[in-house]
């Protein structure tokens, strides 16, 4: 077992005031690291340090190209350490190494993108409406908080940390309790790249303690959160008490739609990737599959065969497509949903059980699972499972299809497969989702805004203007009139 790792509080590497706890490798339940949890007192200390740090000239007043230079250095350091970071991410949450390498590359690209956004952000001279000159400018909000999930730590953390730093804010980063390692490494990288002391803190620990203290602190001006809808709703209530803006990227129950004219090779591959990559532990997982009745039999036969052929195994192996689930308790939750699906009248076409033998008996593995025979109002079709469970539903009428696809409290993502451009445009516009993929799935670009509708969240991240999510707009008026304002009648005789 390793030595207890320090955490990053107000620019100082030291032990948190909470209990020592261990993070574990989901593939074999061995210990990754021991560290001390942060407490509410640690959070308060970090926030006070952050509030002082962002106001200092060496951060608030540096020129945009100088701030961009720091972000470029962060991107460069991530790339220099890419393999070490990818292996650490693999240990942290059990994702296959090919996926964690892609996540690390994404994080570096995110810092590079927002360095460019910072350096090129323009402010506006607005059209004059009188004897004055008017400007619209943007100031950093101040202290902001980033609360991130366990399923894709380094990418999620970069997605919040990069635009907030580009905006000139100070950031309190609260990673998921069980996957803190990459956030702590980002703290070290920020320090090495020249981010001033106190501008970034990293506070692992329980959300109910640390997260709550952060959200309620009067000097925290915004919270960016990715996680479950229940927690997001509670956070929004707390933010409302402060009239504090939030961005919330929450759960999903995303529909994928296969039309009768779809390229079946592309559609099968896309559906598999959409639900079973990341072991289904993804907010955008395409967990409801609607297949047109004309091709339903052929499509399902090919999909089931391909599902059974997926390689579930050791995350170290570059051939592995699915690693373990995050924990024993999460696997138990997946199993309870599978049992529920059977009770609701569903039939399992593939998976529905744990693999056994060797490494499988040490870690939290589960086979990719395909259900049929359920209606869209079944709980398996309405509740986010956050695991490798796909429910298939045949369809025939487009209007009914759209109604079923939109019949969900969620609205995060959707996918559709068709050769008909006009149909793709029409259906994508009618789907209630923040992102719709057409003839592909689960691909991302930092240049393209991302977020959800309904109970999938509020606000948008990414995109060139994502930096503005961490800035306050301010208007400036410069009087150009030669004479005093007439209302005051300065110097008039009575």
C-alpha positions as CSV (number, residue, x, y, z in Angstrom):
1,X,0.0,0.0,0.0
2,X,1.4,3.4,-1.0
3,X,2.1,6.3,1.3
4,X,-0.8,8.7,2.0
5,X,-1.0,11.3,-0.8
6,X,-1.4,15.0,0.0
7,X,-4.2,17.0,-1.6
8,X,-4.0,20.6,-3.1
9,X,-5.5,23.2,-0.8
10,X,-5.1,26.9,-1.5
11,X,-1.8,26.3,-3.4
12,X,-0.4,24.0,-0.7
13,X,0.1,20.2,-0.9
14,X,-0.9,18.9,2.4
15,X,-3.1,16.3,4.1
16,X,-6.8,17.0,4.2
17,X,-8.5,17.2,7.6
18,X,-10.8,14.2,6.8
19,X,-10.3,10.5,7.1
20,X,-7.7,8.5,5.2
21,X,-9.3,6.4,2.5
22,X,-8.1,4.2,-0.4
23,X,-9.1,4.3,-4.0
24,X,-9.2,0.9,-5.7
25,X,-8.7,-0.6,-9.2
26,X,-12.0,-1.9,-10.5
27,X,-10.4,-4.7,-12.5
28,X,-9.0,-6.6,-9.5
29,X,-9.9,-4.5,-6.4
30,X,-6.3,-3.7,-5.5
31,X,-5.4,-0.4,-3.9
32,X,-4.5,2.5,-6.2
33,X,-3.6,5.1,-3.6
34,X,-4.3,6.3,-0.1
35,X,-5.2,9.9,0.6
36,X,-7.0,12.0,3.1
37,X,-10.4,13.4,2.3
38,X,-11.0,17.2,2.4
39,X,-13.5,18.6,4.9
40,X,-15.8,21.6,4.9
41,X,-13.0,23.4,6.8
42,X,-10.5,22.6,4.0
43,X,-13.1,23.8,1.4
44,X,-13.5,27.1,3.2
45,X,-9.7,27.6,3.4
46,X,-9.3,26.8,-0.3
47,X,-12.2,29.2,-1.3
48,X,-10.7,32.1,0.8
49,X,-7.3,31.5,-0.8
50,X,-8.9,31.4,-4.3
51,X,-10.8,34.6,-3.7
52,X,-7.6,36.4,-2.7
53,X,-5.6,34.8,-5.6
54,X,-7.9,35.7,-8.5
55,X,-7.9,39.4,-7.4
56,X,-4.1,39.7,-7.5
57,X,-2.6,41.4,-10.6
58,X,-0.6,38.3,-11.4
59,X,-3.8,36.6,-12.5
60,X,-6.7,38.9,-12.9
61,X,-4.8,41.6,-14.8
62,X,-2.5,39.6,-17.1
63,X,-3.0,40.0,-20.8
64,X,-5.1,37.4,-22.6
65,X,-2.1,36.1,-24.6
66,X,-0.1,35.7,-21.4
67,X,-3.0,33.6,-19.9
68,X,-3.2,31.7,-23.1
69,X,0.5,30.9,-22.8
70,X,-0.1,29.2,-19.4
71,X,-2.9,27.1,-20.9
72,X,-0.7,26.1,-23.8
73,X,1.9,25.0,-21.3
74,X,-0.7,22.9,-19.4
75,X,-1.6,21.2,-22.8
76,X,2.0,20.6,-23.5
77,X,2.7,19.0,-20.0
78,X,-0.4,16.8,-20.4
79,X,1.0,15.6,-23.8
80,X,4.5,15.0,-22.3
81,X,3.0,12.8,-19.6
82,X,0.3,11.3,-21.7
83,X,1.1,7.7,-21.2
84,X,1.6,8.0,-17.5
85,X,-1.7,9.9,-17.2
86,X,-3.5,7.3,-19.4
87,X,-2.3,4.4,-17.2
88,X,-3.3,6.3,-14.1
89,X,-6.8,6.9,-15.6
90,X,-7.0,3.2,-16.4
91,X,-6.3,2.4,-12.7
92,X,-8.6,5.1,-11.4
93,X,-11.8,3.8,-13.0
94,X,-11.0,0.7,-15.0
95,X,-11.5,2.0,-18.5
96,X,-9.6,0.2,-21.3
97,X,-6.2,1.7,-22.1
98,X,-7.2,2.7,-25.6
99,X,-10.0,4.8,-24.2
100,X,-8.0,6.4,-21.5
101,X,-5.3,7.4,-24.0
102,X,-8.1,9.1,-26.0
103,X,-9.4,10.9,-22.9
104,X,-5.9,12.3,-22.1
105,X,-5.5,13.5,-25.7
106,X,-8.9,15.2,-25.4
107,X,-7.9,16.9,-22.2
108,X,-4.8,18.4,-23.8
109,X,-6.8,19.5,-26.8
110,X,-9.3,21.2,-24.6
111,X,-6.7,23.3,-22.9
112,X,-5.2,24.2,-26.3
113,X,-8.6,25.2,-27.7
114,X,-9.4,27.5,-24.8
115,X,-6.0,29.0,-24.9
116,X,-6.9,30.1,-28.4
117,X,-10.4,31.2,-27.3
118,X,-8.8,33.3,-24.5
119,X,-6.3,35.0,-26.8
120,X,-8.8,35.8,-29.5
121,X,-11.9,36.7,-27.5
122,X,-13.2,40.1,-28.7
123,X,-15.3,42.6,-26.9
124,X,-17.8,44.9,-28.5
125,X,-18.3,48.5,-29.3
126,X,-22.1,48.7,-29.5
127,X,-24.0,51.0,-31.8
128,X,-24.3,54.6,-30.4
129,X,-27.8,55.8,-29.4
130,X,-26.9,59.2,-28.1
131,X,-23.9,61.4,-27.1
132,X,-22.0,58.6,-25.6
133,X,-19.8,55.7,-26.6
134,X,-20.8,52.2,-25.4
135,X,-18.9,49.0,-24.9
136,X,-19.8,45.5,-23.9
137,X,-17.0,43.8,-22.0
138,X,-16.5,40.5,-20.1
139,X,-15.0,40.1,-16.6
140,X,-14.0,36.9,-14.8
141,X,-16.7,35.8,-12.4
142,X,-14.2,35.1,-9.6
143,X,-14.2,31.9,-7.7
144,X,-15.9,29.1,-9.5
145,X,-16.3,25.4,-8.6
146,X,-16.0,22.4,-10.9
147,X,-17.6,19.2,-9.6
148,X,-16.8,16.2,-11.8
149,X,-17.9,12.5,-12.1
150,X,-16.0,9.3,-11.9
151,X,-16.7,7.9,-15.4
152,X,-14.3,10.2,-17.5
153,X,-12.3,12.2,-15.0
154,X,-9.5,13.9,-16.9
155,X,-11.7,14.9,-19.9
156,X,-14.5,16.2,-17.7
157,X,-12.1,18.1,-15.5
158,X,-10.4,19.7,-18.5
159,X,-13.8,20.6,-19.9
160,X,-14.4,22.8,-16.9
161,X,-11.0,23.8,-15.7
162,X,-9.7,25.1,-19.1
163,X,-12.5,27.6,-19.9
164,X,-12.6,28.8,-16.3
165,X,-8.9,29.5,-16.2
166,X,-9.0,31.1,-19.6
167,X,-11.7,33.4,-18.3
168,X,-9.4,34.5,-15.5
169,X,-11.3,32.7,-12.7
170,X,-10.0,30.8,-9.7
171,X,-11.2,27.2,-9.6
172,X,-12.1,24.8,-6.8
173,X,-12.0,21.4,-8.4
174,X,-14.0,18.7,-6.6
175,X,-13.4,15.3,-8.2
176,X,-15.5,12.2,-7.5
177,X,-14.5,10.7,-4.2
178,X,-13.6,7.3,-5.8
179,X,-11.6,8.7,-8.8
180,X,-9.4,11.7,-7.5
181,X,-6.0,10.8,-9.0
182,X,-6.2,12.6,-12.3
183,X,-7.6,15.8,-10.7
184,X,-4.7,15.9,-8.3
185,X,-2.3,15.4,-11.3
186,X,-4.0,18.3,-13.1
187,X,-3.4,20.4,-10.0
188,X,0.3,19.6,-10.2
189,X,0.4,20.3,-13.9
190,X,-1.3,23.7,-13.4
191,X,1.3,24.5,-10.7
192,X,4.2,23.5,-13.0
193,X,2.7,25.5,-15.9
194,X,2.7,28.8,-13.9
195,X,-0.8,29.1,-12.6
196,X,-0.4,31.4,-9.5
197,X,-0.7,29.9,-6.1
198,X,-4.2,29.6,-4.8
199,X,-5.9,29.9,-8.2
200,X,-6.5,26.1,-8.3
201,X,-7.4,23.8,-5.5
202,X,-8.3,20.1,-5.7
203,X,-10.5,18.7,-2.9
204,X,-11.3,15.0,-3.0
205,X,-13.9,13.8,-0.5
206,X,-17.6,13.1,-0.1
207,X,-19.9,15.3,-2.1
208,X,-22.3,15.6,0.8
209,X,-19.5,17.3,2.9
210,X,-17.1,19.0,0.5
211,X,-19.4,19.6,-2.4
212,X,-22.1,21.0,-0.1
213,X,-19.6,23.4,1.6
214,X,-18.4,24.6,-1.8
215,X,-21.9,25.2,-3.3
216,X,-23.1,27.1,-0.2
217,X,-20.0,29.3,0.3
218,X,-20.9,33.0,-0.4
219,X,-17.7,33.6,-2.3
220,X,-18.3,30.9,-4.9
221,X,-19.9,32.6,-7.9
222,X,-20.7,29.6,-10.1
223,X,-20.8,25.8,-10.0
224,X,-20.2,23.6,-13.1
225,X,-21.4,20.1,-12.3
226,X,-21.5,16.8,-14.2
227,X,-23.2,13.9,-12.5
228,X,-26.5,12.4,-11.5
229,X,-29.8,14.3,-11.9
230,X,-30.8,13.8,-8.3
231,X,-27.6,15.5,-7.1
232,X,-27.9,18.2,-9.8
233,X,-31.4,19.1,-8.7
234,X,-30.2,19.5,-5.1
235,X,-27.3,21.6,-6.2
236,X,-29.7,23.8,-8.2
237,X,-31.9,24.4,-5.1
238,X,-28.8,25.4,-3.1
239,X,-27.7,27.7,-6.0
240,X,-31.1,29.3,-6.2
241,X,-30.8,30.4,-2.5
242,X,-27.7,32.4,-3.6
243,X,-29.0,33.5,-7.0
244,X,-25.8,31.8,-8.3
245,X,-25.6,30.5,-11.9
246,X,-24.9,26.9,-12.5
247,X,-24.2,24.6,-15.5
248,X,-25.5,21.1,-15.0
249,X,-24.7,18.1,-17.3
250,X,-26.9,15.4,-15.8
251,X,-28.4,12.0,-16.8
252,X,-29.7,10.6,-20.0
253,X,-31.8,7.8,-21.6
254,X,-30.8,8.5,-25.1
255,X,-32.7,7.0,-28.1
256,X,-30.9,5.7,-31.2
257,X,-33.0,5.2,-34.3
258,X,-32.4,2.9,-37.2
259,X,-34.4,3.6,-40.4
260,X,-35.2,1.0,-43.0
261,X,-32.6,2.5,-45.4
262,X,-29.7,2.6,-43.0
263,X,-26.3,1.3,-43.8
264,X,-26.6,-1.8,-41.5
265,X,-22.8,-2.2,-41.1
266,X,-22.4,1.4,-39.9
267,X,-25.5,1.3,-37.8
268,X,-24.6,-1.9,-36.0
269,X,-21.1,-0.6,-35.2
270,X,-22.5,2.7,-34.1
271,X,-25.1,1.2,-31.8
272,X,-22.6,-1.1,-30.2
273,X,-20.2,1.8,-29.6
274,X,-22.9,4.1,-28.4
275,X,-24.1,1.8,-25.6
276,X,-21.2,-0.6,-24.7
277,X,-18.1,1.5,-24.9
278,X,-17.1,2.8,-21.4
279,X,-19.1,-0.3,-20.2
280,X,-22.2,1.8,-20.7
281,X,-21.1,4.1,-17.9
282,X,-21.8,7.2,-19.9
283,X,-24.5,9.9,-19.6
284,X,-24.9,9.9,-23.4
285,X,-25.1,6.1,-23.8
286,X,-27.6,5.1,-26.5
287,X,-29.6,2.8,-24.3
288,X,-32.9,2.8,-26.1
289,X,-32.7,1.3,-29.6
290,X,-35.6,1.9,-32.1
291,X,-35.3,-0.3,-35.2
292,X,-37.7,-0.1,-38.2
293,X,-39.9,-3.2,-38.5
294,X,-38.8,-3.8,-42.1
295,X,-35.2,-4.5,-41.1
296,X,-35.7,-5.4,-37.4
297,X,-35.1,-9.2,-37.7
298,X,-31.9,-8.9,-39.8
299,X,-30.6,-6.0,-37.8
300,X,-31.2,-7.6,-34.4
301,X,-29.6,-10.9,-35.5
302,X,-26.4,-9.1,-36.5
303,X,-26.4,-6.8,-33.4
304,X,-26.8,-9.8,-31.0
305,X,-24.0,-11.7,-32.7
306,X,-21.7,-8.6,-32.6
307,X,-22.6,-8.0,-28.9
308,X,-21.6,-11.6,-28.0
309,X,-18.3,-11.1,-29.8
310,X,-17.3,-8.0,-27.9
311,X,-14.1,-8.5,-25.9
312,X,-14.7,-8.0,-22.2
313,X,-11.5,-8.1,-20.2
314,X,-8.3,-6.6,-18.8
315,X,-8.1,-2.9,-19.3
316,X,-4.4,-3.2,-20.0
317,X,-4.9,-5.1,-23.2
318,X,-5.3,-2.8,-26.2
319,X,-7.8,-5.4,-27.7
320,X,-10.2,-5.0,-24.8
321,X,-13.4,-3.2,-25.7
322,X,-15.1,-3.3,-22.3
323,X,-13.4,-3.2,-18.9
324,X,-15.0,-3.6,-15.5
325,X,-17.7,-1.5,-14.0
326,X,-16.6,1.0,-11.4
327,X,-17.5,-0.9,-8.2
328,X,-19.2,-3.9,-6.7
329,X,-22.1,-1.8,-5.6
330,X,-22.6,-0.4,-9.1
331,X,-22.6,-3.9,-10.6
332,X,-25.2,-4.9,-8.1
333,X,-27.3,-2.0,-9.3
334,X,-27.0,-3.1,-12.9
335,X,-27.9,-6.7,-11.9
336,X,-31.0,-5.4,-10.1
337,X,-32.1,-3.6,-13.3
338,X,-31.6,-6.8,-15.3
339,X,-33.8,-8.7,-12.9
340,X,-36.4,-5.9,-13.1
341,X,-36.4,-6.1,-16.9
342,X,-37.2,-9.8,-16.7
343,X,-40.0,-9.2,-14.2
344,X,-41.4,-6.5,-16.6
345,X,-41.6,-9.2,-19.3
346,X,-38.4,-8.5,-21.2
347,X,-36.3,-11.2,-22.9
348,X,-32.5,-11.3,-22.8
349,X,-30.9,-11.8,-26.2
350,X,-27.3,-11.4,-25.1
351,X,-25.5,-11.1,-21.8
352,X,-27.5,-10.6,-18.6
353,X,-24.8,-12.1,-16.4
354,X,-21.3,-11.9,-15.0
355,X,-18.4,-13.5,-16.9
356,X,-16.5,-15.9,-14.7
357,X,-13.0,-17.3,-14.2
358,X,-9.5,-15.7,-13.8
359,X,-9.6,-11.9,-13.7
360,X,-13.4,-11.8,-14.0
361,X,-13.6,-13.2,-10.5
362,X,-11.5,-10.5,-9.0
363,X,-13.0,-7.4,-10.6
364,X,-16.5,-5.9,-11.3
365,X,-17.1,-7.2,-14.8
366,X,-20.5,-7.6,-16.5
367,X,-21.4,-8.8,-20.0
368,X,-23.0,-6.5,-22.5
369,X,-26.7,-7.1,-22.3
370,X,-29.5,-6.8,-24.9
371,X,-33.2,-6.8,-24.0
372,X,-36.3,-7.1,-26.2
373,X,-40.0,-7.4,-25.5
374,X,-40.5,-4.3,-23.4
375,X,-42.5,-1.2,-24.1
376,X,-41.1,2.3,-24.0
377,X,-43.0,3.0,-20.7
378,X,-41.1,0.1,-18.9
379,X,-38.8,1.3,-16.1
380,X,-35.9,-0.2,-18.1
381,X,-36.7,2.3,-20.8
382,X,-37.3,5.2,-18.6
383,X,-34.7,5.1,-15.9
384,X,-31.0,5.7,-16.4
385,X,-29.1,2.4,-15.7
386,X,-25.6,3.7,-16.4
387,X,-24.3,0.4,-17.5
388,X,-24.1,-2.0,-20.5
389,X,-27.8,-2.7,-20.9
390,X,-29.6,-2.0,-24.2
391,X,-33.4,-2.2,-24.7
392,X,-34.6,-2.7,-28.3
393,X,-38.0,-1.5,-29.6
394,X,-39.4,-2.0,-33.1
395,X,-41.2,0.9,-34.8
396,X,-43.1,1.6,-38.0
397,X,-44.7,5.1,-37.9
398,X,-42.4,8.1,-37.8
399,X,-44.7,10.3,-35.7
400,X,-45.2,7.6,-33.2
401,X,-41.4,7.0,-33.2
402,X,-40.7,10.7,-32.4
403,X,-43.3,10.6,-29.6
404,X,-41.7,7.5,-28.1
405,X,-38.2,8.9,-28.5
406,X,-39.2,12.1,-26.7
407,X,-41.2,10.3,-24.1
408,X,-38.5,10.7,-21.4
409,X,-37.7,13.1,-18.6
410,X,-34.2,13.2,-20.2
411,X,-33.0,15.1,-23.2
412,X,-29.3,14.8,-23.5
413,X,-28.5,13.0,-26.7
414,X,-29.9,11.0,-29.6
415,X,-28.7,9.1,-32.7
416,X,-30.2,8.2,-36.0
417,X,-29.1,6.1,-39.0
418,X,-30.5,6.8,-42.5
419,X,-29.2,7.6,-46.0
420,X,-31.9,10.2,-46.5
421,X,-30.5,13.7,-45.8
422,X,-33.9,15.3,-45.7
423,X,-35.3,12.8,-43.2
424,X,-32.2,13.1,-41.1
425,X,-32.6,16.9,-40.9
426,X,-36.4,16.6,-40.2
427,X,-36.1,14.0,-37.4
428,X,-33.0,15.5,-35.8
429,X,-34.8,18.8,-35.5
430,X,-37.8,17.1,-33.8
431,X,-35.9,15.1,-31.3
432,X,-35.7,16.7,-27.8
433,X,-32.0,16.4,-27.2
434,X,-29.1,18.7,-26.8
435,X,-27.0,16.6,-29.2
436,X,-28.1,14.5,-32.2
437,X,-25.7,12.3,-34.0
438,X,-26.5,11.3,-37.6
439,X,-24.9,8.2,-39.0
440,X,-22.4,8.2,-36.2
441,X,-22.5,8.3,-32.4
442,X,-20.6,9.4,-29.3
443,X,-18.1,11.5,-31.2
444,X,-17.2,14.9,-29.6
445,X,-15.5,18.2,-30.6
446,X,-14.5,20.8,-28.1
447,X,-15.4,23.4,-30.7
448,X,-19.1,22.3,-30.5
449,X,-21.4,23.2,-27.6
450,X,-22.7,20.4,-25.5
451,X,-25.5,20.1,-22.9
452,X,-28.9,18.7,-22.2
453,X,-32.6,19.6,-22.2
454,X,-35.3,18.8,-19.6
455,X,-33.8,16.8,-16.6
456,X,-30.5,16.3,-18.5
457,X,-29.4,19.7,-17.3
458,X,-28.9,23.4,-17.8
459,X,-26.4,25.4,-19.8
460,X,-23.8,24.5,-22.3
461,X,-20.1,23.6,-22.2
462,X,-17.4,23.6,-24.9
463,X,-17.5,25.8,-28.0
464,X,-15.6,29.0,-28.7
465,X,-18.0,31.0,-26.5
466,X,-17.8,28.4,-23.6
467,X,-15.3,30.8,-22.0
468,X,-18.2,33.2,-21.5
469,X,-19.9,30.8,-19.1
470,X,-17.3,31.8,-16.6
471,X,-17.5,35.6,-17.2
472,X,-19.9,38.4,-16.3
473,X,-20.9,40.8,-19.0
474,X,-20.5,44.5,-18.2
475,X,-21.6,47.6,-20.1
476,X,-19.5,50.7,-20.2
477,X,-20.8,54.2,-21.2
478,X,-18.4,57.0,-22.0
479,X,-20.0,60.4,-22.1
480,X,-19.1,62.3,-25.3
481,X,-21.4,65.4,-24.8
482,X,-19.8,68.8,-24.8
483,X,-22.3,70.3,-22.4
484,X,-23.5,69.1,-19.0
485,X,-26.6,66.9,-18.8
486,X,-29.5,69.2,-19.3
487,X,-31.7,67.8,-16.6
488,X,-29.4,69.0,-13.8
489,X,-29.2,72.5,-15.1
490,X,-25.9,73.1,-13.5
491,X,-25.2,76.8,-13.0
492,X,-28.8,77.9,-13.9
493,X,-30.3,80.9,-12.2
494,X,-33.3,80.6,-9.9
